[in-house]
Amino acid sequence: MKQFILTFSIISIITAQDWAGLPGGFLRMGMTSRSVAMGGGFSGDLDHGFAVFYNPAWASLLTQKQVGFSYSNMTLDRRLTATSFSTPLPPTAGIGLSWINSGVTNIQGRTSAGEKTSMMQTGENAFMITFSQRIFPWLSVGSTVKILRYELPITESDQLVGKGIGFDIGLLIKAGQFNTLGIMIQDLSSNYQWNTGDVYAEGRTYKDKFPTIYRIGSRTNYKGLFIVGDLGIITDHSSFANLIPRLGVEYTILEQYKFRGGFGNGRIGFGFGYQYSLFRHLDSHLDYAFSMDWAAQTAHTISYAFNF
């Protein structure tokens, strides 16, 4: 077992260094405290308040509406926020809406002579629309359309804006109350299109293409220990780039208290959660996670989810 964990950790760290700097990294970091703490291997699991982010097929299997909010405070003045809403559409469909924002603040602007100007910040946004259809009681498919925007400051008054569109496709098979199999294609044709001619006299138009990730994952409950994991194949412009293994566990005490740990995306994480009754029985989730990546950069993530 120790050899397996060591091998798993080494593979995750090595592969993360190769693809972390590719476009669209903010969509591969994990959205909620629960997913971050458990390694992010949620292709086959339903995340609190963010049902459709890891697999859009979940929308048609929901029995209640869900809303979720998440905020990550990271080193180097980085931030990641997300808001999500999803609802079933009886009898066999479901939809979801999400907004994800990432950026860096406190960037010191300077003139060409090196003199300080104003403070600047970057911003990446993804607006996501999801639709899912249940084919059989145990089989669901779904897709997400992403509207992408990246604002990159160049000077105090000028900035580059990259725009694009992308897609996710998911399939989910339920094999029981806890056991599921999820298949996911993330960032199919996602890209930023830039036009540097708006800022530079000799500018040009070009595209930054996101890597496409093919995932297969599952979840199970073993003697009270909830286990999730998936394996992803990341491709750089249709050619193989790397493998992404992710694994996490969750243990529940007294039905309301959750303790979590996991490894994935080149990060180790742990956290805890509290599920409580606001208007209905256990309809609210409040979660926290701490994570640290291969470069010893840390993050604190707080999430809230509500079912109604």
C-alpha positions, 0 to 999 in steps of 0.5 A: 500500500505504501508503495502504491501511494508513493508511486501515485504521488510521484506520477501526479507531481511529475505530470502536473509540472508539464501541463499546469502552465497550459491555457485554462488552468483555472478550470483544472484547479478544482472548484469547491472545498470538498473537491480540493480536499479530495484531490478533484477526482469527481468524474463519477461523484456529485459535488455539493452545490456544483453538480454539473462542473465535474460531469454535466450528466449529473443535472438530470439525476438531481432530485432537488435544486442546488446552489453553491458558492466557493472562494479560494485564497491562494499565495501570490495574490491569486484568487478563484471564485465560483457560483453555480445553480442546477435544477432537475427538469422533470421528468428526465432532464436537468440544467445548470448555470455556473460562473467561474472567475480567477485572477491575480491582484496587486500587479505593480504597473511600470512604464518602459523606463521602469517607473511605477504606475498604478496597481493592475490585475488580471481576470479570467472568466467562464460562463457555463450553461449545462443541459443533461438528459436521462436516457435510462434510470441508470444512464445519463448524458450531458453537455456544457457550453463555456463562454470564455474571457481573459482580460490581461492588462498591458499598460495603465490604460490598455489591455488585451482581451482574449475571447473564446468558447468551449465544451464539456461532454459527460456520461454517467452510469449508476450501479447502485446507491453509492457506486457510479461510473463517470466518463468526461471530456473536458475542454473540447475545442476550448480556446482564447482568441487574441488580437494584439493589433488593438495594442501593438502596431505589428500585432496579429490574431492567434489562438491559445488552445486549452488542453483536452482532458479525457477522464474516467472515474468512479466512487464507492463506499467501503465500510463507511469510508467514501472513496472517489477517484479518476484517471485522466488523459490530457492531450495537447492539441490532439496529441498525448501529453500526460496522465492525471491520477486523482484519489480522495477519501471522506469519513463521516461522523454523526451524519453531519461532520465530514473529514477529507483528504486526497491527492491530485492535480499535483496537490495534496489536500485535506479539509472538513465539512459541516452539514446542517439543517437550515429549512429542511433536514441537512439541506446546507453544507459548509466546507473548508479545505487546505491544499498545497501544490508541488511548488509549495504554494498553498490555498485556503478554500471555503464553500457553501452549498444549499439544496432546496 
